[in-house]
């Protein structure tokens, strides 16, 4: 169900999932003829963000940067709800299986991953889904 939100030049659509409280997603940065560059998907755990990101990536030929705190680690597949290779449907993903569980992750590594994903999406003229 779409929900009306205050007008903003970069908001494409606001989706309100009514099955659980506070389950909402905002897709940002497309309006008034601008090329879709970045899509931000926000929501609580287990709200369907990954499935939506893959669906949108397939629709818009986009790249995905995962911000999941466990998916960044190799060998932690079950606890993280990390999408399988099959579920990724051939979509380029960044931020998955980057570190071993014994390695440290911090904000500087996130910025490195963001810059890699952004550079890739720019080189291939593809939107970036975060």
N, CA and C atoms as a LAMMPS dump frame, in Angstrom:
ITEM: TIMESTEP
0
ITEM: NUMBER OF ATOMS
390
ITEM: BOX BOUNDS ff ff ff
-5.0000000000000000e+02 5.0000000000000000e+02
-5.0000000000000000e+02 5.0000000000000000e+02
-5.0000000000000000e+02 5.0000000000000000e+02
ITEM: ATOMS id mol type element x y z
1 1 1 N 0.848 -1.173 0
2 1 2 C 0 0 0
3 1 3 C 0.897 1.241 0
4 2 1 N 0.69 2.101 -0.947
5 2 2 C 1.467 3.334 -0.998
6 2 3 C 0.882 4.356 -0.035
7 3 1 N 1.752 5.13 0.542
8 3 2 C 1.338 6.135 1.517
9 3 3 C 1.804 7.496 1.027
10 4 1 N 0.961 8.488 1.196
11 4 2 C 1.325 9.837 0.811
12 4 3 C 2.305 10.408 1.833
13 5 1 N 3.39 10.965 1.357
14 5 2 C 4.379 11.595 2.229
15 5 3 C 4.561 13.028 1.774
16 6 1 N 5.129 13.875 2.624
17 6 2 C 5.365 15.261 2.207
18 6 3 C 6.157 15.309 0.906
19 7 1 N 5.816 16.221 0.055
20 7 2 C 6.489 16.363 -1.23
21 7 3 C 7.965 16.679 -1.037
22 8 1 N 8.79 15.965 -1.765
23 8 2 C 10.23 16.183 -1.743
24 8 3 C 10.742 15.874 -3.131
25 9 1 N 11.646 16.667 -3.677
26 9 2 C 12.069 16.478 -5.062
27 9 3 C 12.784 15.157 -5.339
28 10 1 N 13.251 14.454 -4.3
29 10 2 C 13.992 13.232 -4.54
30 10 3 C 13.263 11.97 -4.107
31 11 1 N 12.048 12.083 -3.64
32 11 2 C 11.324 10.885 -3.204
33 11 3 C 10.562 10.301 -4.381
34 12 1 N 10.842 9.045 -4.681
35 12 2 C 10.138 8.347 -5.744
36 12 3 C 8.854 7.733 -5.203
37 13 1 N 8.95 6.995 -4.116
38 13 2 C 7.797 6.295 -3.597
39 13 3 C 8.028 5.944 -2.135
40 14 1 N 6.975 6 -1.375
41 14 2 C 7.011 5.581 0.024
42 14 3 C 6.102 4.37 0.111
43 15 1 N 6.62 3.259 0.588
44 15 2 C 5.824 2.045 0.723
45 15 3 C 5.649 1.77 2.208
46 16 1 N 4.416 1.637 2.627
47 16 2 C 4.127 1.36 4.032
48 16 3 C 3.603 -0.064 4.145
49 17 1 N 4.365 -0.933 4.806
50 17 2 C 3.928 -2.301 5.018
51 17 3 C 3.108 -2.329 6.301
52 18 1 N 1.846 -2.618 6.178
53 18 2 C 0.95 -2.522 7.329
54 18 3 C 0.854 -3.811 8.128
55 19 1 N 1.526 -4.872 7.716
56 19 2 C 1.409 -6.132 8.445
57 19 3 C 2.129 -6.092 9.787
58 20 1 N 3.12 -5.254 9.94
59 20 2 C 3.84 -5.105 11.204
60 20 3 C 4.045 -3.611 11.45
61 21 1 N 4.033 -3.172 12.715
62 21 2 C 4.266 -1.749 12.972
63 21 3 C 5.675 -1.314 12.538
64 22 1 N 5.762 -0.11 12.086
65 22 2 C 7.028 0.522 11.711
66 22 3 C 7.716 -0.17 10.548
67 23 1 N 7.013 -0.958 9.777
68 23 2 C 7.604 -1.644 8.644
69 23 3 C 7.442 -0.741 7.432
70 24 1 N 8.431 0.046 7.144
71 24 2 C 8.287 0.946 6.005
72 24 3 C 9.582 1.015 5.222
73 25 1 N 9.443 1.394 3.99
74 25 2 C 10.576 1.475 3.077
75 25 3 C 10.472 2.8 2.338
76 26 1 N 11.592 3.455 2.197
77 26 2 C 11.593 4.649 1.357
78 26 3 C 12.574 4.43 0.225
79 27 1 N 12.123 4.717 -0.943
80 27 2 C 12.951 4.606 -2.126
81 27 3 C 13.228 6.036 -2.559
82 28 1 N 14.506 6.395 -2.602
83 28 2 C 14.824 7.804 -2.792
84 28 3 C 15.564 8.078 -4.093
85 29 1 N 15.533 9.313 -4.47
86 29 2 C 16.281 9.942 -5.547
87 29 3 C 15.81 9.623 -6.944
88 30 1 N 14.564 9.907 -7.216
89 30 2 C 14.124 9.987 -8.603
90 30 3 C 12.892 10.866 -8.634
91 31 1 N 12.958 11.866 -9.421
92 31 2 C 11.811 12.752 -9.558
93 31 3 C 12.085 13.705 -10.706
94 32 1 N 11.037 14.173 -11.291
95 32 2 C 11.13 15.23 -12.301
96 32 3 C 12.146 14.933 -13.406
97 33 1 N 12.17 13.67 -13.863
98 33 2 C 13.005 13.317 -14.993
99 33 3 C 14.455 13.014 -14.682
100 34 1 N 14.875 13.033 -13.425
101 34 2 C 16.257 12.697 -13.106
102 34 3 C 16.474 11.199 -13.279
103 35 1 N 17.671 10.802 -13.677
104 35 2 C 18.011 9.389 -13.789
105 35 3 C 18.11 8.812 -12.383
106 36 1 N 17.515 7.647 -12.211
107 36 2 C 17.562 6.97 -10.926
108 36 3 C 19.011 6.631 -10.605
109 37 1 N 19.549 7.169 -9.496
110 37 2 C 20.943 6.946 -9.14
111 37 3 C 21.099 6.124 -7.88
112 38 1 N 20.3 6.421 -6.86
113 38 2 C 20.43 5.732 -5.588
114 38 3 C 19.055 5.404 -5.035
115 39 1 N 18.924 4.199 -4.538
116 39 2 C 17.7 3.764 -3.885
117 39 3 C 18.086 3.364 -2.471
118 40 1 N 17.455 3.954 -1.49
119 40 2 C 17.71 3.6 -0.088
120 40 3 C 16.511 2.825 0.435
121 41 1 N 16.768 1.657 0.979
122 41 2 C 15.708 0.828 1.538
123 41 3 C 15.962 0.72 3.03
124 42 1 N 15.003 1.184 3.809
125 42 2 C 15.144 1.217 5.259
126 42 3 C 14.002 0.445 5.89
127 43 1 N 14.288 -0.261 6.976
128 43 2 C 13.233 -0.971 7.674
129 43 3 C 13.818 -1.877 8.736
130 44 1 N 12.973 -2.388 9.602
131 44 2 C 13.44 -3.251 10.689
132 44 3 C 13.841 -4.641 10.189
133 45 1 N 14.461 -5.4 11.049
134 45 2 C 14.874 -6.762 10.753
135 45 3 C 13.68 -7.588 10.278
136 46 1 N 13.942 -8.42 9.28
137 46 2 C 12.947 -9.358 8.744
138 46 3 C 11.73 -8.669 8.13
139 47 1 N 11.938 -7.485 7.541
140 47 2 C 10.817 -6.763 6.93
141 47 3 C 10.778 -6.924 5.409
142 48 1 N 11.705 -7.7 4.846
143 48 2 C 11.691 -7.938 3.404
144 48 3 C 12.576 -7.014 2.597
145 49 1 N 13.525 -6.353 3.246
146 49 2 C 14.404 -5.399 2.549
147 49 3 C 15.24 -6.097 1.473
148 50 1 N 15.789 -7.265 1.783
149 50 2 C 16.644 -7.974 0.826
150 50 3 C 15.866 -8.371 -0.414
151 51 1 N 14.695 -8.973 -0.22
152 51 2 C 13.878 -9.381 -1.369
153 51 3 C 13.497 -8.178 -2.227
154 52 1 N 13.128 -7.074 -1.571
155 52 2 C 12.773 -5.864 -2.306
156 52 3 C 13.976 -5.315 -3.062
157 53 1 N 15.157 -5.337 -2.429
158 53 2 C 16.351 -4.815 -3.106
159 53 3 C 16.662 -5.621 -4.361
160 54 1 N 16.517 -6.934 -4.293
161 54 2 C 16.783 -7.774 -5.464
162 54 3 C 15.731 -7.529 -6.538
163 55 1 N 14.473 -7.425 -6.129
164 55 2 C 13.402 -7.134 -7.082
165 55 3 C 13.661 -5.817 -7.812
166 56 1 N 14.028 -4.774 -7.067
167 56 2 C 14.308 -3.468 -7.679
168 56 3 C 15.571 -3.499 -8.531
169 57 1 N 16.579 -4.237 -8.072
170 57 2 C 17.825 -4.343 -8.846
171 57 3 C 17.566 -4.992 -10.199
172 58 1 N 16.725 -6.006 -10.209
173 58 2 C 16.382 -6.647 -11.478
174 58 3 C 15.573 -5.704 -12.362
175 59 1 N 14.671 -4.964 -11.753
176 59 2 C 13.82 -4.037 -12.522
177 59 3 C 14.623 -2.873 -13.096
178 60 1 N 15.555 -2.312 -12.307
179 60 2 C 16.298 -1.122 -12.722
180 60 3 C 17.739 -1.41 -13.125
181 61 1 N 18.11 -2.7 -13.236
182 61 2 C 19.48 -3.083 -13.58
183 61 3 C 20.466 -2.403 -12.629
184 62 1 N 20.24 -2.602 -11.334
185 62 2 C 21.011 -1.902 -10.3
186 62 3 C 22.014 -2.818 -9.607
187 63 1 N 22.864 -2.194 -8.82
188 63 2 C 23.869 -2.833 -7.981
189 63 3 C 23.409 -2.698 -6.538
190 64 1 N 23.72 -3.688 -5.683
191 64 2 C 23.288 -3.658 -4.288
192 64 3 C 24.486 -3.57 -3.355
193 65 1 N 24.404 -2.672 -2.387
194 65 2 C 25.362 -2.6 -1.284
195 65 3 C 24.618 -2.985 -0.021
196 66 1 N 24.995 -4.119 0.562
197 66 2 C 24.338 -4.596 1.776
198 66 3 C 24.936 -3.916 2.997
199 67 1 N 24.072 -3.512 3.914
200 67 2 C 24.518 -2.914 5.174
201 67 3 C 24.289 -3.841 6.349
202 68 1 N 23.914 -5.08 6.071
203 68 2 C 23.63 -6.034 7.144
204 68 3 C 24.901 -6.312 7.939
205 69 1 N 24.788 -6.198 9.256
206 69 2 C 25.962 -6.323 10.124
207 69 3 C 26.542 -7.732 10.17
208 70 1 N 25.785 -8.75 9.803
209 70 2 C 26.31 -10.117 9.79
210 70 3 C 26.646 -10.6 8.387
211 71 1 N 25.948 -10.103 7.382
212 71 2 C 26.182 -10.571 6.014
213 71 3 C 27.567 -10.216 5.5
214 72 1 N 28.216 -9.268 6.121
215 72 2 C 29.565 -8.889 5.71
216 72 3 C 30.566 -10.012 5.987
217 73 1 N 30.193 -10.913 6.906
218 73 2 C 31.108 -11.981 7.315
219 73 3 C 30.891 -13.255 6.507
220 74 1 N 31.995 -13.83 6.027
221 74 2 C 31.961 -15.151 5.407
222 74 3 C 31.641 -16.175 6.486
223 75 1 N 31.084 -17.268 6.101
224 75 2 C 30.803 -18.403 6.991
225 75 3 C 29.661 -18.147 7.972
226 76 1 N 29.035 -16.987 7.936
227 76 2 C 27.875 -16.727 8.794
228 76 3 C 26.678 -16.546 7.863
229 77 1 N 26.172 -17.672 7.383
230 77 2 C 25.087 -17.613 6.411
231 77 3 C 23.71 -17.769 7.042
232 78 1 N 23.579 -18.662 7.983
233 78 2 C 22.261 -18.936 8.561
234 78 3 C 21.804 -17.796 9.469
235 79 1 N 22.648 -17.376 10.387
236 79 2 C 22.273 -16.332 11.353
237 79 3 C 22.026 -14.98 10.692
238 80 1 N 22.594 -14.765 9.521
239 80 2 C 22.501 -13.449 8.892
240 80 3 C 21.329 -13.29 7.933
241 81 1 N 20.718 -14.381 7.525
242 81 2 C 19.672 -14.334 6.489
243 81 3 C 20.238 -13.767 5.186
244 82 1 N 21.517 -14.015 4.951
245 82 2 C 22.194 -13.566 3.741
246 82 3 C 21.572 -14.26 2.529
247 83 1 N 21.301 -13.527 1.452
248 83 2 C 20.73 -14.183 0.275
249 83 3 C 21.73 -15.16 -0.344
250 84 1 N 21.224 -16.294 -0.796
251 84 2 C 22.078 -17.28 -1.459
252 84 3 C 22.47 -16.747 -2.836
253 85 1 N 23.432 -17.404 -3.464
254 85 2 C 23.813 -17.005 -4.822
255 85 3 C 22.613 -17.093 -5.761
256 86 1 N 21.798 -18.116 -5.587
257 86 2 C 20.602 -18.257 -6.426
258 86 3 C 19.631 -17.101 -6.181
259 87 1 N 19.418 -16.746 -4.917
260 87 2 C 18.505 -15.646 -4.583
261 87 3 C 19.014 -14.307 -5.1
262 88 1 N 20.316 -14.166 -5.225
263 88 2 C 20.892 -12.903 -5.72
264 88 3 C 20.605 -12.687 -7.199
265 89 1 N 20.2 -13.728 -7.889
266 89 2 C 19.747 -13.643 -9.284
267 89 3 C 20.738 -12.964 -10.217
268 90 1 N 22.022 -13.115 -9.96
269 90 2 C 23.027 -12.515 -10.835
270 90 3 C 23.252 -11.031 -10.614
271 91 1 N 22.595 -10.439 -9.634
272 91 2 C 22.76 -9.015 -9.337
273 91 3 C 24.086 -8.813 -8.601
274 92 1 N 24.865 -7.831 -9.02
275 92 2 C 26.133 -7.527 -8.342
276 92 3 C 25.846 -7.035 -6.924
277 93 1 N 26.461 -7.69 -5.94
278 93 2 C 26.303 -7.332 -4.525
279 93 3 C 27.649 -6.921 -3.943
280 94 1 N 27.628 -5.886 -3.134
281 94 2 C 28.797 -5.468 -2.37
282 94 3 C 28.437 -5.575 -0.897
283 95 1 N 29.416 -5.83 -0.054
284 95 2 C 29.166 -5.905 1.382
285 95 3 C 28.762 -7.289 1.862
286 96 1 N 28.889 -8.298 1.02
287 96 2 C 28.586 -9.668 1.416
288 96 3 C 29.87 -10.492 1.387
289 97 1 N 30.064 -11.324 2.421
290 97 2 C 31.197 -12.255 2.464
291 97 3 C 32.546 -11.562 2.3
292 98 1 N 32.719 -10.441 2.958
293 98 2 C 33.944 -9.652 2.837
294 98 3 C 34.992 -10.067 3.863
295 99 1 N 34.568 -10.328 5.091
296 99 2 C 35.496 -10.594 6.19
297 99 3 C 35.284 -11.974 6.797
298 100 1 N 36.313 -12.479 7.442
299 100 2 C 36.172 -13.664 8.284
300 100 3 C 35.582 -13.224 9.623
301 101 1 N 34.908 -14.121 10.328
302 101 2 C 34.3 -13.733 11.603
303 101 3 C 35.296 -13.188 12.638
304 102 1 N 36.553 -13.547 12.519
305 102 2 C 37.552 -13.065 13.485
306 102 3 C 38.099 -11.684 13.117
307 103 1 N 37.7 -11.146 11.964
308 103 2 C 38.193 -9.841 11.524
309 103 3 C 37.259 -8.722 11.972
310 104 1 N 37.835 -7.55 12.177
311 104 2 C 37.103 -6.389 12.693
312 104 3 C 36.475 -5.599 11.552
313 105 1 N 35.254 -5.12 11.793
314 105 2 C 34.552 -4.269 10.838
315 105 3 C 34.25 -2.935 11.503
316 106 1 N 34.508 -1.832 10.808
317 106 2 C 34.193 -0.518 11.359
318 106 3 C 33.731 0.406 10.242
319 107 1 N 33.421 1.621 10.595
320 107 2 C 32.844 2.565 9.649
321 107 3 C 33.791 2.877 8.488
322 108 1 N 35.092 2.838 8.715
323 108 2 C 36.015 3.123 7.609
324 108 3 C 35.916 2.046 6.538
325 109 1 N 35.7 0.794 6.944
326 109 2 C 35.531 -0.269 5.957
327 109 3 C 34.211 -0.082 5.219
328 110 1 N 33.182 0.366 5.929
329 110 2 C 31.917 0.623 5.247
330 110 3 C 32.118 1.663 4.15
331 111 1 N 32.825 2.744 4.446
332 111 2 C 33.052 3.778 3.429
333 111 3 C 33.847 3.23 2.25
334 112 1 N 34.795 2.356 2.521
335 112 2 C 35.549 1.712 1.44
336 112 3 C 34.605 0.9 0.56
337 113 1 N 33.745 0.102 1.183
338 113 2 C 32.776 -0.7 0.427
339 113 3 C 31.82 0.19 -0.362
340 114 1 N 31.371 1.275 0.26
341 114 2 C 30.48 2.201 -0.434
342 114 3 C 31.168 2.776 -1.679
343 115 1 N 32.406 3.221 -1.525
344 115 2 C 33.121 3.811 -2.666
345 115 3 C 33.347 2.782 -3.77
346 116 1 N 33.619 1.526 -3.403
347 116 2 C 33.77 0.471 -4.41
348 116 3 C 32.455 0.248 -5.152
349 117 1 N 31.367 0.137 -4.402
350 117 2 C 30.058 -0.086 -5.018
351 117 3 C 29.652 1.098 -5.887
352 118 1 N 29.871 2.297 -5.395
353 118 2 C 29.516 3.508 -6.142
354 118 3 C 30.34 3.623 -7.426
355 119 1 N 31.631 3.347 -7.329
356 119 2 C 32.489 3.393 -8.521
357 119 3 C 32.036 2.367 -9.557
358 120 1 N 31.697 1.162 -9.09
359 120 2 C 31.208 0.108 -9.981
360 120 3 C 29.911 0.552 -10.656
361 121 1 N 28.971 1.077 -9.865
362 121 2 C 27.685 1.496 -10.439
363 121 3 C 27.867 2.654 -11.419
364 122 1 N 28.764 3.575 -11.116
365 122 2 C 29.038 4.689 -12.032
366 122 3 C 29.675 4.202 -13.336
367 123 1 N 30.665 3.3 -13.201
368 123 2 C 31.336 2.759 -14.394
369 123 3 C 30.367 2.035 -15.32
370 124 1 N 29.398 1.352 -14.721
371 124 2 C 28.445 0.568 -15.507
372 124 3 C 27.121 1.293 -15.733
373 125 1 N 27.082 2.565 -15.314
374 125 2 C 25.88 3.382 -15.49
375 125 3 C 24.646 2.691 -14.913
376 126 1 N 24.801 2.162 -13.685
377 126 2 C 23.73 1.462 -13.003
378 126 3 C 23.392 2.186 -11.693
379 127 1 N 22.131 2.159 -11.291
380 127 2 C 21.77 2.72 -9.988
381 127 3 C 22.375 1.875 -8.871
382 128 1 N 22.466 2.468 -7.69
383 128 2 C 22.972 1.782 -6.51
384 128 3 C 21.861 1.666 -5.483
385 129 1 N 21.63 0.449 -5.011
386 129 2 C 20.629 0.203 -3.96
387 129 3 C 21.374 -0.049 -2.665
388 130 1 N 21.017 0.706 -1.641
389 130 2 C 21.638 0.533 -0.328
390 130 3 C 20.567 0.096 0.644
